[in-house]
Amino acid sequence: MENFKPVGMNIIFILVIISCIVPCSVAGAADETTKAATETTSTVAEAPSTAGSAFPFLPERRKEQFQTSFGYALFPYPYNIPGIGAGIGLVGGAMNIANTYTDAYGIVYSGDVEGMAVGVADIHIIPRTLVLDLGYARVSKATLQSYSARGMSTAKDDYRLLEIDNAENYGGRLTATFFERRIEMYGGWYEGAAKLRSIRDKDGNLIVQAQDGASGRRLTTLIGTRFDLTDDYGDPRRGVRLDITRYATPPTDSGPDFAVMDYNLTGYLPMGKRNTWVFNHLRSDALVSRQGETDPAVIQQQQGINCADPALTPQQQQYCIEVVNNIVANNTYGTASSLGGLSRLRSYTQGRFSGAHTQFYGTEFRWNLTEESTPFDIFVMKDIRTAFQLAFFYEVGSTADLQQDVGKIWRESYGVGFRMVTASGVVFRADVANGYDGISTEIFIGYPWEIF
């Protein structure tokens, strides 16, 4: 994909977005004309659109945007992530608790990764206007992949393993939402800490053990806005959605002072009565106002490692230096939104490609096999099923530390997914993707390209 030209993709994408906007008012008028003849009973409450009258050019919302249908799920979650390890977790969640909009969820996991996470979402401080989300996670041990360099040029197995101790993350997000969730402004903070225990090769063999390294802390604040010009906030089928977010990371320890600007544009083009062709474009740029520590010797001291240890082989010393060089690159250029994992370039491991500047294009055809309102209660899961869906997707992305290098190498990912959409707002998703590194299978909650 070295010769992929994004200019043509940009033109096509703009034309598609225009196509998503133009039919909206026409489709809305047609829906109103035939509404009396096509009404069907449903257990999901419908509400008249107040925003539609204020903005007649927008598509009408298909349903009430704040659902109170109760649902819950509790199920085992086995994981097997190449280079990180395998194990099993237990996932649980309750949606729209006690006839409110509030959700609660949690997960505990064991095996090569041990830890837990809990969260509470959709706490309505001002009903239907001001919403709070809170979360906390703690990992007693974990192993992360660190590739030999940032950017797109590394091979599948060209990574080392970083063993992390006592990682902790917590934070919250406050959202002000208006006009049936068509316009939102949000802010939040996330803070975390972790400590390097050791560096190992990809087969798990010890390279260097950290000695009395400092526990690195990181604070990130964010502000942003969303313009949701679609027919539904949770399961859109036509219209346009734009998210603009600024993530600020002030200097902590020896890190840089930088911010990341994300521009995430998604278009939904209706295909027939209930299917949708989705197009997504992400641009992410890191803006450094002050570099962090860039002296490799100082960084090694802070991490409690010595890459020049004569007990190490020349190959082990090189592996150790590559890990340090990645820290130097982050402290020099900052790090934009990465590629790989559950949302973008799904055939690659989480955070597979990182750099200071990122471009991503994706398209997905969502084929709704059913359109229904069917309650189900199978002991471990209860909700109202609104659709079964097949998805066929193609993605391409590039990242680099220098803006002029973005697009010199592209990686692609393509595959198929199966989803179950529920009235409580949860989308259960399973994807199988193929790419340069091979085939990857993922099970997660929520549509891709919408994960914050």
N, C-alpha and C positions, 0 to 999 in steps of 0.2 A: 504493500500500500504506500510505497515511498512517493509515487507520482500522482497520488490523489489530489485533485484540484478543488478546493472548497468554494471557489467563486461561483461555479455553476450550481452547487448545492445551495448557496445563499439565495440565488435568484429563484430557484425552485421553491425554497422554503417560504420566501416572501409571497410568491403567487399562491401557495397553499394557504397561508394565513389569511390572505385577502378572500380566498374562496370560503374559508371558515366563517368569516364575518358577514359577507354579503348575503348568504341565504338565510341568515338568522331571522330577520324581520319578516321575510316572506314565509318561512316555515312557521313562525309564530302566528301569523295571520291565518295560515291554512289550518293550524291546530285549533284556533278559536272557531273557525267556520265549521269544523267537523266534530267539535267537542261533544255536542249534545248527542250525536249519533254514535259516539265511540266510547262513552263512559262505561267503565267496568268497576265492579266492587273491588275494594282493596283494604287490607288491614293496615296499610301504611297511610297515615293521615296526609291529605292533600291540603294545601293552603293557597289562597289567592296571592298573586305576586304584586306586592306594593312597589317593588323596584321596577317592574316592567312598565308601569304607567309613568314613572318618573323618567325612565330611559327607554322609549319605545323602540329604539333600534336594537336593543339587546334581546337575546333569546329568552323566552319565558322559562322560569324554573319549573322543572318537571314535578317537583314534590317539595314538601316542607324541608327547609335546610337545617333545622335543629330537631333531630329525631329523639324520641324518648322510648323507643321499643327496646325492652330489656333483652340482653343476651349475655351468655357466658361461654367460656371455653377452658378446658383443662386437659392437656395432653402431653405425652413425652415428646422430646425433641432431640433425636440423635443427630450428632454433627460429626463430620469428617472433613477437615480442611487441610489440604496438602501443605506440608511444611509447618503446620501449627499443631495438629494433633486431632485426636478423636475422643469422644465421650458421649454423655447423654445428659440432657437437661429436662426440667419439668416446667412447662409454660402454663400460666393461668391468667385469666382476665375476666372482668365483669364490666359490661358496657351499659350505660344509661341506668345507673344504680338508683333504686327506689323512685322510679319515674322522674328522674332528673336527667341532665345532660352529662353527668360526671362518669368517667371511666376510671377503673383501677386495674393495674396489671403487675405481674411479677414473673421472674424466672430464676431458678437455681440450676446450676450446672456443675458437673463433676467430670473427672477424667483428666486429660492433659491440660484442660483449663478448669479452674475451680473458682467459683464466685457466685454472685447474685446481683439482681437489679430489681428495683421497684419503681413505680411511678403512678401519679394521679394526673389525669388529663381532663380538660373541659370543666374546670371549676368556674362557674359563672359568678363572678363578683358582682357584675351588673347583668342581669339576665339578658341573653342574646346580644350583648354589646361588649362586655369586658370579660375576657376568658383567661384563666391562669392554668399553666401546665408545670408540674414539678417532677423531678426524677433523681434517682440516686443509684449508683452502681459501685460494687467493690469486687475486685479480683485478687485473690491471694496468690495465684500463680498463673502465668500465661506465657506463650511463646509467639513472637511476632516475626514476620519475614522482613529482612532488610536486603534489598537488591544492591548489586555492586555499584550502581550509579542511578541517579534520577533520570527522568526522561523516558524515552520509548525504545531504546536500543538494546536493553538487556534480554538475555535468553530466559527461557522458562525456569531452568534450574540454577540460575546465576544469583543465588541469594544465600544469606547467612541467617541464623536464627538468634533472636535476641530474647533471652529469658528475663521476664519482668516480675518483680515482687511487689506486693501490696499496692496495686494500682487502685485509685479511688477517683470517682468522678461524680459531680452533682451539679444541678443547675435548675433554671426555670425560664419560662417564657410567658410574657403577657401580651395578649392580642386584643386590639380594639377592632370590632367588625361592624360594618354598616351595610344597609341596603341589601338584605338577604345574603350577606357574606360576599357581596360583589367587590367591596373595597375594604381592605384590611391594612392596619399598621401594627407592627409588632416590635418588641424589644426583648432581650433576654441576656442571661449570663450563664456561662459554663466554666467550672473550675475543676482541676484535677491534678493528681500527683502520681508519680511512678518512680521506681528505682530499678536500675539495671543490675541484674545478678550475674549474667554471663553471656558470652558470645560463643555460639557453636556453628559448625558447618551444617550444610543442608541435611546431612545424615544423622545429626545429633551429637557428633563428636566434639568434645570441649576444645575451644581455641584459647580462650582466656577467661579467667574468673575475676569478676570485679571485687576490689578490695576497698571497703569504706567509701563507696561512691555517694555523692549527694543525691537526695531524692528531688528530682526535677518537678517543679510546679508550673502549671500553665493556666492562665485566665483568658477567656474569650468572651467578649460582649458582642451583641449583634443588634442591629436595627434594620428594619426593612418594611416593604409594602407589597401588597398583592392586589392586582386588578383581575378579578375573576369574571370575565364576560362570557360565561358558559351557561348551559341549561341546568347544571347541577354541580354543587361544590364537591360532593364525594365521588360521584360517578358520572363525569361529564361525557356528553356524546356530540355536542357541537359547540362552537365558539372558540374563544382565545383566552389564555391565562398567562399573565406576566408576573414573575417574582423578581424583585430587585432587593438584594440583601448585602449589607456591609458587615463583615466580621472584623473586629478589632482585637489584636493581641498585643497588649502592652508588654514591655520588657519585664521578664521575671528571670531570676538567676542570671544566666549569660545569654539568654535568647534575644532575638531581634524585636524591635518595635515596628510592627507592620499591620496592615489591614488587607482584607480580601474583599473584592467586589464581585458578586455573582449576579449574572443576568440570565434568568431561566425563562424561556418563552416556549409555550406549548399551544399547538393548534389542534382542534378536534373537528374533523370533517365527517358529517353523517354519511353513511353508506347504506341506503335503504332505510327501513323503518327503525331498526334497533342496533345496527352495527356502526362502528366508528373506525376511521383511519386517523391515527394520532401521529403528530410530528413534533419533535422536541429539539431545541437548540440551547446549549449552555455555553456561556463565555465566563471564565473565571480568571481574575488577575490579582496577584499579590503586589502590594505597594509598600515598599520598605521606607520608613522615615529615619530609622537608625539601625545599622547593622549590629548583630550580636557578636559574641566572641568568635573569632575566625582563626585563632592560633591553635593548630592541632595538638600541640603539647599541653596547652592549658585545658583543652577539652578532655584529653585523656586523663589528666589529673582529676578533673571534676567528676568523670565517670568512674574513676577508680581502676583504670586499666593502663597497661603499658604495652603498646604495640611493638616496641623495640626490645622487648624482653628476649635475651639470648636463648632462653629455653624454648622459644617458639621457632618453628621452621619458617623459611622464607615465605612459603605459601600462607601459613597462618598469620604471619605479620602483615601480608598484603590484605588478607581478609579483614583483619582488625582495622587497618588503615582505611579501607573502603567504608566501613561503618562510620568512622570519624569524619571522613570526607562528606558523607551525607548530612551529618550534623552541621558541618561548615557551610554546605550549600544552603541549608535551611536558614542559618544565621545570616547568610549573605543576601539571598534573594527572597526569603519568605516561601510559603507553600500555599498554592491555590487549591481549589477543590480537586481531589484526586480522581483517577479513573480505575475501574475494576471493582467488582463486588456485587452488592445487591441491587444497585440502581443503574449504573452506567458501565458499559462493557462487561456484561454479566457472565461472560465465559472466563473471566480472569479473577484471581483472588482479590480480596478486599484491599484497596489501596495499592494495587499492583503498580500503577504508573503515577508518579508525582513530579511536580515542577512548579515554577512560579506563574506559569500561564497555561491555561487549558481551553481547548475548543472541543465541543462534542455535538454530534448530530445523531438523532435516532428517529426511527419510524416504527410503528406497531399497528397492525390491523387487529382490532378487537371484535371477534365474532361472537355475539351473544346467542348461545344455543337456545336459551329460554328467556322469557320475560314473565315473571310470576310474583306471587306473594304467598309463599308457602312456609308456615311455621314448622319447625322441627325441634325435637328434644330427644337427644340420643345419649342421655346420662352425662357424658363428658362435654357436651356442647348443646347450647340452646340459642335459637335466634329465629329470624324470619328470612328465608332465602329469597332473593329477588332476581338472581340470574346465575346461570352457569355460562362460563365464557372460555373460548379458545383464543389465543393470541399468537401472532406470527410477527417476529421483530427482527430488525436489522439496525446495528449501531456502528458508529465509527468515531474515533476520538484521537486527539494528539495533545501532548503536554511537553513543556520544555522550560528551562530556567531563563532563557533569552527569548523575547517576543519574536525575533526574526527566525528562530528555529522551530516555532510551532508550525506544524504541517509538513515538515521535512520527512517525518515518519508517522504513519497512521496505523492504528490497529483496529480491526473490525470484530464484531461479535454478532451472531445471528442464531435464532432458535425458535422454540415454540413454548408456550406456557398455557397453564390451565388455572382458572380462577373461579372462586365462588364469592359472589357479592351478597352482602346481607343488609337488612334494613337498619341495623344498629350502626352502620357506617364502616364496618370492618370488611376488608377484601382479603380473603385467603388466597395466596398466590404460590404456585409451583412453576419454576422455569427450568428448561434444559437449553443450554447455550453452547455454541461451538465457536472456536476462534484459534488464533495462532498458538496458544498454549494447550489446546485440546478441549475436551468437553467438560462442562461444569453443571451440576444440578443444585438448585437452591429452593428452599421452602421458606417463605417469609409472609409478612402481613403488609398490605398496602400496595398500591400501584407503583411501578418504577418511575423515576424522574421526579417524584413528589416527596422524597424522603429528605427531611431537614437535618 
